């Protein structure tokens, strides 16, 4: 079920932000923290929308995400990396032409710059394995050859993303990753709202 907050809770009285008062913004601020703390659950709900969506692939999009995360977890990657692996294609349902950007935007406040860049650029790096079949340049990733996170992202695609289409692979269930997701989304590393809500 969508998390719309408590419909009976106090609300600000302004009709335009130019009319807002300190009291209005204290009401809004008091409701931000509990709503934000439940962000992981909303992300997981959206990830479940990938189930049953194959798009021609051997496994559905959710299973691909589970395989990618399972492979990373079994290889000893830390929880932040594993959550990035789990969510890297969460944008598939909303952004057919830019799904990595959506995943990267969702993860940005919560992950390192290195892992954020990896998620944001993984589509171009993954293209190394198939762009040439579609009349595209498989070496498009080389525009980033000198970037400090090039190898980090190439390794993610090689070891975890590109082999994660195996119908016979035994993935961990989504429930196994839920605590990691909930933990990550409760602790933003950077956000314009972080300081304002620090005392909530």
C-alpha angles and dihedrals in degrees: 000000000000115000104236096160126236108324089201094054121110116277136203115260101218124109093196128024091243086069095051121126135199088257091053092052093046088056091050093044092051090058097043098073098055091043092050092046089062093054093106091059091051091050091051090050090054093046089057089062087075091067113110093013106119104163088197094305123129091247131030120262094257092053089050090055092046092049092049092050094042092052091050092047093048089049090059100254117159122258096259091055092046092052089050088052091049095049101035093107099033088115093064094099095049105030113039090167100038109020094147091060091056094050091045092051092051092049100039100094092049108043141059121272089249095055092042090054090048092055093042094051101033093101093062092043092047087054088074087079099050117004092099090061089059097047092261133122109269089195093060087117089068090081083077096044093121096045116116092233097047096103093042090057096040089053092050091055095042098046104030116010107043097045093047099098099085115130089199097053115111105228125191111253120257089249089066090062098043096090090052092051094046091049094048095049093051094061115054114194094198135010135138086238097049097089095043092052097040093106096047 
